[in-house]
Amino acid sequence: SSGINAEYGAFEFETEATQHKKRSINMSSSAHQRNPWVAVKFGGTSVSSAFTWGQIANHINYLLSCKKRVCVVISALTQVSNRLEKCVEEAIASEHGSRESFEWICQAHFKLATELALHDDDLEPLKKLFKDLKKILDGISLLQEASPKVRARVMAQGELASTLLGIQILKKFGLANVIRLDAREILKSTTRENQQEADRYLEALVIPTRNPQIVEDLCVGHDVILTQGFIASTPRGETCILGRGGSDTSASLFGALIGAEKVEIWTDVHGMFTTDPRDQASARLISTITYREAEELAAMGAKVLHPRCIGPCQWAKIPLLIKNTWDPSSPGTLIVSPENINNSENKELNSNSNNSTDIDKTPTSPKKSYADQSAVMAVVRRMNQTLISLSTLEMWGTSGFLAKAFAQFEHLGISIDLVGTSQSAVTVTLDRIPGGVNGEPFQELIKRLKNLGQVEVVHPCAVVSIVGRKIMNVLHELGPSLEV
């Protein structure tokens, strides 16, 4: 039998074999199912040293002691994804294929294995992966080119390697009840109309769905799952990746899939700030924020989270917590719905009231809900943006002009970020362009737009954004800050 989630276009199949497997799960496994899941993601800097792996093991043990099951999603070791990109470029540039980046990647993994005193036998699967990666790079050298499909295969090796090493590390720390799963067998991408090949394989989209049984069938008898961020598979079973920073999205997708009670993102910063603390020392940590505000911050330039990470958690109504691996006792940033923020504030208010005497109590005016309060949450910026301005007097009084202009972007699979219009001009910004500004899609776009009017391109440029709630109510206060 099969079921179809029509709203999200997700298919869930249940075969006779699957039904039999369900019936065969013993009582011990049923006990495991009663323990809720927590999905935790650790970034590249968090999986690159013996110290941080000790922190990871300690946190997993803590969650297990709280009667939780743990789905651990990890990134590639720090700088490995960058080096994999260089591997491809080095292979294309030389018939014999430069091995500098490849050797660096191998040494980084083996150095970590040495720090943790892993045995050679534990590293055999990792050595085989590197041997297979070398074959792919040799093929690129012979062809002197790499398609997006091949690039996705290369880029996926970082997370596959980190989990092959990671499962041995966790066992070294005494976590024997852990199983490594291949995320490509679980997360499936979806295709879109007019989707460029680069987007299909290098910026894949996975629709969130809830189907815990998929994972339950793969991890029977295990309390801890270790799997890869960043990677998935296409409907045809080919390797694809979710875009740089996509491991955050993987964690939230896994959290939604298994119905986790919480998703945690462990990284090398304390959470979301009112602005980039590297640029402004007075930046303040945001303790609690809504899904929508966090998504705006991530989309507008905050580097803490991938913008697509928020959606699956919001869809599944799962709290998302950002924490610092190097400072686990810090509070971090909690991302929830406005209703949950209101509930927590009410609990705090009631607690304070219960601790006061009758003399202390004075009438207070009703407090506005979180969503009704005007506030500026943060100021963020994005660098290396592209601005296109299309101007023509034909816009004046002509119906359908903007539709004609925007249709050119759709036909070429280029997503518009911000839009500004006047009586005779429309200006848009682009955050990510398939192939970049020198690629064929962008060059064709400019050619088509020139048939509609005068085109001006500014690249690179920066976008500065103010994120908050009901900002219209406080614009008069922001005025002096915007004077230049």
KOLFIDO-292086 format. One record per residue (C-alpha): residue in one letter; x, y, z. Coordinates in steps of 0.2 Angstrom, whole numbers, plus 5000, padded with zeros to 4 digits. Layout:
BEGIN
(r 'A',(X,Y,Z));
...
This chain:
BEGIN
(r 'S',(5000,5000,5000));
(r 'S',(5006,5018,4997));
(r 'G',(5002,5035,5005));
(r 'I',(5004,5052,4997));
(r 'N',(5007,5068,5006));
(r 'A',(4999,5079,4993));
(r 'E',(5003,5096,5001));
(r 'Y',(5022,5093,5001));
(r 'G',(5023,5081,4986));
(r 'A',(5031,5067,4997));
(r 'F',(5028,5049,4993));
(r 'E',(5028,5036,5007));
(r 'F',(5028,5018,5002));
(r 'E',(5025,5003,5013));
(r 'T',(5029,4986,5006));
(r 'E',(5024,4969,5012));
(r 'A',(5042,4966,5017));
(r 'T',(5042,4982,5027));
(r 'Q',(5025,4977,5036));
(r 'H',(5033,4960,5040));
(r 'K',(5049,4969,5047));
(r 'K',(5038,4980,5058));
(r 'R',(5029,4964,5065));
(r 'S',(5046,4956,5068));
(r 'I',(5053,4970,5079));
(r 'N',(5054,4963,5097));
(r 'M',(5049,4970,5113));
(r 'S',(5066,4977,5117));
(r 'S',(5065,4988,5101));
(r 'S',(5047,4994,5106));
(r 'A',(5055,5000,5122));
(r 'H',(5068,5010,5112));
(r 'Q',(5054,5018,5102));
(r 'R',(5046,5025,5118));
(r 'N',(5061,5036,5120));
(r 'P',(5060,5052,5110));
(r 'W',(5073,5058,5098));
(r 'V',(5085,5073,5098));
(r 'A',(5094,5078,5082));
(r 'V',(5111,5086,5085));
(r 'K',(5122,5093,5072));
(r 'F',(5140,5096,5074));
(r 'G',(5149,5108,5061));
(r 'G',(5167,5106,5054));
(r 'T',(5176,5114,5068));
(r 'S',(5167,5103,5080));
(r 'V',(5173,5087,5072));
(r 'S',(5191,5091,5069));
(r 'S',(5200,5089,5085));
(r 'A',(5201,5076,5099));
(r 'F',(5195,5089,5112));
(r 'T',(5179,5093,5103));
(r 'W',(5175,5074,5099));
(r 'G',(5176,5072,5118));
(r 'Q',(5163,5086,5120));
(r 'I',(5152,5077,5107));
(r 'A',(5153,5060,5116));
(r 'N',(5150,5069,5133));
(r 'H',(5134,5077,5126));
(r 'I',(5128,5061,5118));
(r 'N',(5130,5052,5135));
(r 'Y',(5121,5066,5143));
(r 'L',(5106,5064,5131));
(r 'L',(5106,5046,5133));
(r 'S',(5105,5048,5152));
(r 'C',(5090,5059,5150));
(r 'K',(5081,5044,5141));
(r 'K',(5083,5051,5124));
(r 'R',(5089,5043,5107));
(r 'V',(5101,5053,5097));
(r 'C',(5103,5057,5079));
(r 'V',(5120,5064,5076));
(r 'V',(5122,5074,5060));
(r 'I',(5140,5079,5056));
(r 'S',(5149,5090,5043));
(r 'A',(5166,5086,5035));
(r 'L',(5181,5091,5044));
(r 'T',(5185,5109,5044));
(r 'Q',(5192,5116,5027));
(r 'V',(5189,5099,5019));
(r 'S',(5175,5105,5008));
(r 'N',(5185,5119,5002));
(r 'R',(5199,5107,4998));
(r 'L',(5188,5095,4989));
(r 'E',(5183,5110,4977));
(r 'K',(5202,5113,4974));
(r 'C',(5204,5094,4971));
(r 'V',(5192,5096,4956));
(r 'E',(5200,5112,4950));
(r 'E',(5218,5104,4951));
(r 'A',(5212,5089,4942));
(r 'I',(5205,5099,4928));
(r 'A',(5221,5110,4927));
(r 'S',(5233,5096,4925));
(r 'E',(5232,5080,4914));
(r 'H',(5242,5071,4928));
(r 'G',(5231,5079,4941));
(r 'S',(5239,5089,4956));
(r 'R',(5237,5079,4972));
(r 'E',(5241,5093,4984));
(r 'S',(5223,5095,4991));
(r 'F',(5220,5077,4990));
(r 'E',(5235,5073,5001));
(r 'W',(5230,5087,5013));
(r 'I',(5213,5079,5015));
(r 'C',(5220,5062,5018));
(r 'Q',(5233,5069,5031));
(r 'A',(5219,5079,5040));
(r 'H',(5209,5063,5043));
(r 'F',(5224,5052,5048));
(r 'K',(5231,5065,5059));
(r 'L',(5215,5065,5069));
(r 'A',(5214,5046,5070));
(r 'T',(5232,5047,5077));
(r 'E',(5227,5059,5090));
(r 'L',(5214,5048,5096));
(r 'A',(5225,5032,5095));
(r 'L',(5213,5023,5083));
(r 'H',(5219,5006,5076));
(r 'D',(5224,5004,5057));
(r 'D',(5210,4991,5055));
(r 'D',(5198,5004,5060));
(r 'L',(5203,5015,5046));
(r 'E',(5201,5002,5032));
(r 'P',(5184,5009,5026));
(r 'L',(5192,5027,5026));
(r 'K',(5207,5021,5016));
(r 'K',(5195,5013,5003));
(r 'L',(5185,5029,5002));
(r 'F',(5201,5039,4998));
(r 'K',(5206,5026,4985));
(r 'D',(5189,5028,4976));
(r 'L',(5190,5047,4977));
(r 'K',(5207,5046,4969));
(r 'K',(5199,5036,4954));
(r 'I',(5186,5050,4952));
(r 'L',(5199,5063,4952));
(r 'D',(5209,5053,4939));
(r 'G',(5194,5053,4928));
(r 'I',(5192,5071,4929));
(r 'S',(5210,5074,4924));
(r 'L',(5208,5063,4909));
(r 'L',(5192,5072,4903));
(r 'Q',(5198,5089,4908));
(r 'E',(5181,5094,4914));
(r 'A',(5168,5090,4929));
(r 'S',(5150,5090,4927));
(r 'P',(5139,5096,4942));
(r 'K',(5134,5078,4944));
(r 'V',(5153,5073,4946));
(r 'R',(5156,5088,4957));
(r 'A',(5142,5083,4969));
(r 'R',(5150,5065,4970));
(r 'V',(5167,5073,4975));
(r 'M',(5160,5085,4987));
(r 'A',(5150,5072,4996));
(r 'Q',(5166,5063,5001));
(r 'G',(5170,5075,5015));
(r 'E',(5154,5070,5025));
(r 'L',(5156,5052,5021));
(r 'A',(5174,5052,5027));
(r 'S',(5170,5061,5043));
(r 'T',(5157,5049,5048));
(r 'L',(5168,5034,5044));
(r 'L',(5181,5041,5055));
(r 'G',(5167,5047,5068));
(r 'I',(5159,5031,5071));
(r 'Q',(5176,5023,5076));
(r 'I',(5180,5039,5087));
(r 'L',(5163,5037,5096));
(r 'K',(5166,5018,5099));
(r 'K',(5183,5023,5106));
(r 'F',(5174,5034,5119));
(r 'G',(5164,5020,5124));
(r 'L',(5148,5023,5114));
(r 'A',(5146,5005,5107));
(r 'N',(5127,5006,5103));
(r 'V',(5129,5018,5088));
(r 'I',(5126,5014,5070));
(r 'R',(5131,5024,5054));
(r 'L',(5118,5027,5041));
(r 'D',(5120,5034,5024));
(r 'A',(5110,5050,5022));
(r 'R',(5108,5047,5003));
(r 'E',(5097,5032,5007));
(r 'I',(5085,5042,5018));
(r 'L',(5085,5060,5011));
(r 'K',(5078,5062,4993));
(r 'S',(5078,5078,4983));
(r 'T',(5064,5084,4973));
(r 'T',(5066,5092,4955));
(r 'R',(5059,5109,4950));
(r 'E',(5053,5115,4933));
(r 'N',(5067,5124,4923));
(r 'Q',(5079,5118,4936));
(r 'Q',(5097,5120,4930));
(r 'E',(5109,5105,4931));
(r 'A',(5120,5114,4944));
(r 'D',(5105,5117,4955));
(r 'R',(5099,5099,4953));
(r 'Y',(5115,5092,4960));
(r 'L',(5124,5106,4969));
(r 'E',(5109,5115,4977));
(r 'A',(5097,5101,4979));
(r 'L',(5080,5104,4988));
(r 'V',(5073,5091,5000));
(r 'I',(5055,5093,5006));
(r 'P',(5052,5090,5024));
(r 'T',(5041,5075,5029));
(r 'R',(5038,5065,5044));
(r 'N',(5040,5046,5043));
(r 'P',(5050,5039,5058));
(r 'Q',(5048,5022,5052));
(r 'I',(5061,5024,5039));
(r 'V',(5074,5027,5052));
(r 'E',(5067,5015,5064));
(r 'D',(5069,5001,5052));
(r 'L',(5087,5005,5049));
(r 'C',(5093,5007,5067));
(r 'V',(5083,4993,5076));
(r 'G',(5092,4990,5093));
(r 'H',(5103,5006,5092));
(r 'D',(5101,5022,5103));
(r 'V',(5113,5033,5093));
(r 'I',(5113,5036,5074));
(r 'L',(5128,5044,5066));
(r 'T',(5124,5051,5048));
(r 'Q',(5130,5064,5036));
(r 'G',(5125,5082,5034));
(r 'F',(5125,5091,5017));
(r 'I',(5121,5076,5006));
(r 'A',(5106,5067,4999));
(r 'S',(5101,5058,4983));
(r 'T',(5090,5063,4968));
(r 'P',(5074,5053,4963));
(r 'R',(5086,5042,4952));
(r 'G',(5097,5038,4966));
(r 'E',(5112,5049,4961));
(r 'T',(5122,5059,4974));
(r 'C',(5117,5077,4976));
(r 'I',(5122,5090,4989));
(r 'L',(5111,5103,4998));
(r 'G',(5123,5118,4995));
(r 'R',(5137,5125,5006));
(r 'G',(5131,5125,5024));
(r 'G',(5118,5112,5020));
(r 'S',(5122,5101,5035));
(r 'D',(5111,5113,5046));
(r 'T',(5097,5109,5034));
(r 'S',(5101,5090,5035));
(r 'A',(5099,5091,5054));
(r 'S',(5082,5099,5053));
(r 'L',(5076,5087,5039));
(r 'F',(5081,5072,5050));
(r 'G',(5073,5081,5065));
(r 'A',(5057,5083,5055));
(r 'L',(5058,5065,5048));
(r 'I',(5060,5056,5065));
(r 'G',(5048,5068,5075));
(r 'A',(5062,5074,5086));
(r 'E',(5057,5084,5101));
(r 'K',(5072,5096,5098));
(r 'V',(5085,5100,5085));
(r 'E',(5102,5106,5091));
(r 'I',(5115,5115,5080));
(r 'W',(5132,5114,5088));
(r 'T',(5145,5126,5080));
(r 'D',(5160,5138,5085));
(r 'V',(5149,5153,5089));
(r 'H',(5137,5156,5104));
(r 'G',(5121,5159,5093));
(r 'M',(5113,5173,5084));
(r 'F',(5119,5190,5087));
(r 'T',(5111,5208,5084));
(r 'T',(5125,5210,5072));
(r 'D',(5141,5202,5067));
(r 'P',(5152,5202,5083));
(r 'R',(5167,5202,5071));
(r 'D',(5162,5219,5065));
(r 'Q',(5154,5226,5080));
(r 'A',(5161,5222,5097));
(r 'S',(5145,5228,5106));
(r 'A',(5134,5215,5097));
(r 'R',(5122,5206,5109));
(r 'L',(5117,5187,5109));
(r 'I',(5099,5184,5105));
(r 'S',(5093,5172,5118));
(r 'T',(5076,5168,5110));
(r 'I',(5069,5172,5092));
(r 'T',(5055,5166,5081));
(r 'Y',(5057,5155,5066));
(r 'R',(5052,5169,5054));
(r 'E',(5065,5181,5062));
(r 'A',(5078,5168,5062));
(r 'E',(5075,5163,5044));
(r 'E',(5076,5182,5039));
(r 'L',(5092,5184,5048));
(r 'A',(5100,5168,5040));
(r 'A',(5093,5173,5023));
(r 'M',(5099,5191,5024));
(r 'G',(5117,5187,5029));
(r 'A',(5119,5179,5047));
(r 'K',(5131,5165,5044));
(r 'V',(5126,5155,5059));
(r 'L',(5113,5145,5050));
(r 'H',(5109,5140,5033));
(r 'P',(5093,5149,5027));
(r 'R',(5084,5132,5023));
(r 'C',(5088,5125,5040));
(r 'I',(5073,5134,5048));
(r 'G',(5059,5128,5037));
(r 'P',(5059,5110,5041));
(r 'C',(5059,5114,5060));
(r 'Q',(5045,5127,5058));
(r 'W',(5035,5114,5048));
(r 'A',(5037,5101,5061));
(r 'K',(5035,5113,5075));
(r 'I',(5052,5108,5083));
(r 'P',(5062,5120,5093));
(r 'L',(5079,5123,5086));
(r 'L',(5094,5127,5098));
(r 'I',(5111,5134,5093));
(r 'K',(5125,5130,5105));
(r 'N',(5144,5133,5105));
(r 'T',(5154,5116,5106));
(r 'W',(5168,5125,5114));
(r 'D',(5157,5133,5128));
(r 'P',(5143,5120,5131));
(r 'S',(5137,5129,5146));
(r 'S',(5132,5145,5137));
(r 'P',(5114,5147,5134));
(r 'G',(5114,5149,5115));
(r 'T',(5100,5155,5105));
(r 'L',(5083,5146,5105));
(r 'I',(5072,5147,5089));
(r 'V',(5053,5143,5092));
(r 'S',(5036,5149,5087));
(r 'P',(5029,5166,5094));
(r 'E',(5016,5156,5104));
(r 'N',(5030,5147,5113));
(r 'I',(5039,5163,5117));
(r 'N',(5023,5170,5125));
(r 'N',(5020,5155,5135));
(r 'S',(5038,5155,5142));
(r 'E',(5036,5174,5146));
(r 'N',(5019,5170,5155));
(r 'K',(5027,5156,5165));
(r 'E',(5041,5168,5171));
(r 'L',(5028,5182,5175));
(r 'N',(5018,5169,5185));
(r 'S',(5033,5163,5194));
(r 'N',(5038,5181,5199));
(r 'S',(5020,5184,5205));
(r 'N',(5020,5169,5216));
(r 'N',(5036,5174,5225));
(r 'S',(5029,5192,5229));
(r 'T',(5018,5197,5244));
(r 'D',(5001,5206,5242));
(r 'I',(5009,5222,5247));
(r 'D',(5021,5221,5232));
(r 'K',(5007,5218,5219));
(r 'T',(5001,5233,5210));
(r 'P',(4989,5234,5195));
(r 'T',(4998,5232,5178));
(r 'S',(4992,5235,5161));
(r 'P',(4990,5220,5149));
(r 'K',(5007,5215,5141));
(r 'K',(5007,5214,5122));
(r 'S',(5011,5198,5115));
(r 'Y',(5028,5195,5107));
(r 'A',(5021,5196,5089));
(r 'D',(5013,5213,5093));
(r 'Q',(5029,5221,5100));
(r 'S',(5039,5233,5089));
(r 'A',(5057,5229,5089));
(r 'V',(5073,5229,5079));
(r 'M',(5081,5212,5081));
(r 'A',(5097,5214,5071));
(r 'V',(5106,5222,5057));
(r 'V',(5115,5210,5045));
(r 'R',(5124,5212,5028));
(r 'R',(5127,5200,5014));
(r 'M',(5143,5203,5003));
(r 'N',(5146,5198,4985));
(r 'Q',(5128,5201,4979));
(r 'T',(5123,5206,4961));
(r 'L',(5112,5220,4957));
(r 'I',(5103,5222,4940));
(r 'S',(5093,5238,4936));
(r 'L',(5081,5238,4921));
(r 'S',(5075,5255,4916));
(r 'T',(5063,5260,4901));
(r 'L',(5049,5273,4899));
(r 'E',(5038,5258,4892));
(r 'M',(5035,5253,4911));
(r 'W',(5024,5269,4913));
(r 'G',(5006,5264,4910));
(r 'T',(5010,5247,4902));
(r 'S',(5002,5232,4909));
(r 'G',(5012,5216,4910));
(r 'F',(5029,5223,4909));
(r 'L',(5036,5216,4925));
(r 'A',(5029,5199,4921));
(r 'K',(5039,5199,4905));
(r 'A',(5054,5204,4914));
(r 'F',(5053,5192,4928));
(r 'A',(5048,5178,4916));
(r 'Q',(5066,5179,4909));
(r 'F',(5073,5174,4926));
(r 'E',(5061,5160,4928));
(r 'H',(5065,5153,4911));
(r 'L',(5084,5152,4916));
(r 'G',(5081,5146,4933));
(r 'I',(5088,5161,4942));
(r 'S',(5080,5166,4958));
(r 'I',(5077,5184,4962));
(r 'D',(5081,5190,4980));
(r 'L',(5075,5208,4983));
(r 'V',(5065,5219,4971));
(r 'G',(5063,5238,4970));
(r 'T',(5052,5247,4958));
(r 'S',(5049,5265,4952));
(r 'Q',(5038,5272,4938));
(r 'S',(5052,5268,4925));
(r 'A',(5064,5256,4932));
(r 'V',(5065,5239,4942));
(r 'T',(5080,5234,4952));
(r 'V',(5083,5217,4958));
(r 'T',(5097,5208,4968));
(r 'L',(5103,5191,4966));
(r 'D',(5111,5181,4979));
(r 'R',(5116,5165,4970));
(r 'I',(5117,5163,4951));
(r 'P',(5120,5146,4943));
(r 'G',(5137,5147,4935));
(r 'G',(5140,5164,4942));
(r 'V',(5140,5181,4933));
(r 'N',(5152,5173,4920));
(r 'G',(5141,5158,4917));
(r 'E',(5129,5155,4902));
(r 'P',(5113,5157,4911));
(r 'F',(5117,5175,4918));
(r 'Q',(5124,5180,4901));
(r 'E',(5108,5175,4892));
(r 'L',(5098,5184,4905));
(r 'I',(5107,5200,4902));
(r 'K',(5105,5198,4883));
(r 'R',(5086,5195,4885));
(r 'L',(5083,5210,4897));
(r 'K',(5092,5221,4885));
(r 'N',(5078,5218,4873));
(r 'L',(5066,5226,4886));
(r 'G',(5076,5241,4891));
(r 'Q',(5092,5248,4897));
(r 'V',(5102,5236,4909));
(r 'E',(5114,5241,4922));
(r 'V',(5124,5227,4932));
(r 'V',(5133,5231,4948));
(r 'H',(5144,5216,4954));
(r 'P',(5149,5214,4968));
(r 'C',(5139,5224,4980));
(r 'A',(5132,5222,4998));
(r 'V',(5115,5221,5005));
(r 'V',(5112,5228,5022));
(r 'S',(5096,5223,5031));
(r 'I',(5086,5228,5047));
(r 'V',(5077,5213,5054));
(r 'G',(5063,5214,5067));
(r 'R',(5045,5215,5071));
(r 'K',(5033,5229,5066));
(r 'I',(5047,5240,5060));
(r 'M',(5036,5253,5052));
(r 'N',(5031,5258,5070));
(r 'V',(5049,5263,5074));
(r 'L',(5055,5270,5058));
(r 'H',(5055,5288,5065));
(r 'E',(5068,5281,5078));
(r 'L',(5079,5273,5064));
(r 'G',(5080,5289,5054));
(r 'P',(5096,5296,5061));
(r 'S',(5104,5280,5060));
(r 'L',(5101,5279,5041));
(r 'E',(5109,5296,5037));
(r 'V',(5125,5295,5026));
